[in-house]
Amino acid sequence: MLRNLLAATALLVSASGAIAHHTTLGFYDPEVIVEIEGVLKSLSMRNPHVEFVVTVTDPDGEAVDWQVQTSALSVLRAKGIEPDFMEVGERIRVAGPGSRRGLPELNARNVLLEDGTEVMTLVTAAPYFTAERSDLLEPVFSASVEAEARRTAEGIFRVWSTVMGDPASFPLFKGNYPLTEAAEQARAAWEPDSEELLACWSKGMPHLMITPVPIEFERMGDDIRLRFEEDDTERVIHMSAGDSPPEGYSMLGYSTGRWEGNTLVVETANIDAPRFDDRGVPQSRDISLVERFTLSEDESRLDYRVTITDPANFTEPFDLTRYWMWRPGIPLGAWNCGEPQEVAASTP
């Protein structure tokens, strides 16, 4: 039954090569795009992945419930897509990478609503059902919220947003690292765990910096606090020259900072995180990072460069880059991972 349905709907396409902030590549095949059409049975709007069920009538006339996942609720909001963009009982079409496990499941890139509106639910998605994008919306905030954001912004100290759809802004991790032979073997042997990678879990450094949702720099006395909407995480950047790192290790490590003109330079060590990225690349406790956050002259853009050194896993140091933009009025929200904002009941 499933085999017949896949044969009728699967199309071969090129892989995007992008790495998601919570990986799905171990469970969905980006080279096989599956298209389904059916009735939206249920909808759960939450982080780290929005989930919904579509009831599809297969070629044998039987009803099949397809399990569909897509971006985080926070990512949809950053794209201007509100939680009520579709409703239970609505007939929709969905396209995206199909299951590697032979199950009726897919990772939605595109959703065509009953009124003909196409919504690109993944950051890097392009139009699939229509000729033009129809989800290029902007989150709407009150004039007072924007005015307060402009009043309180000071240099780097403000909320910064990812530019969705621009590969220079997201993703940060693109692969092709200078791996040692041992690291390459570990990466090849890695098997994704759906209980971990598709659910709530915390990232270590530098993996945390892939985040597609807002970040915020705040003053914390003489130090700096870097807050993330994703996972409700906070990093402390110690700015006092006399500070010394503790003896222990942590997922985020210990960060010290200094100013070089309009650039905040942050050095981080004492990191103990299991993986470098969400493709199974390992990292060791010997990893060290040098990050540079450079503010543009008009203070509207924040460029980021991180230099990674880990002799156990990389044959040489290398850089990763990305940037954020200031969009006044967009706040840093709560992640509340696993807590549905709105769960629609199943149709009778």
Secondary structure, DSSP 8 states (H G I E B T S, - for coil): -HHHHHHHHEEE--------SS--TTTEEEEEEEEEEEEEEEEEE-SS--EEEEEEE-TTS-EEEEEEE-S-HHHHHHTT--TTSS-TT-EEEEEEEEESSSSSEEE-SEEE-TTS-EEE-STT---SSSSS----------HHHHHHHHHH-BTTBSEEB--TT-TTTS-S--S---B-HHHHHHHHH----HHHHTS-----TTGGGG--S-EEEEEETTEEEEEESGGG-EEEEE--TT----SS-BSS-EEEEEEETTEEEEEEE-B--SBSSTTS-B--TT-EEEEEEEE-TTSSEEEEEEEEE-TTTBSS-EEEEEEEE--TT-------TT--SEEE----
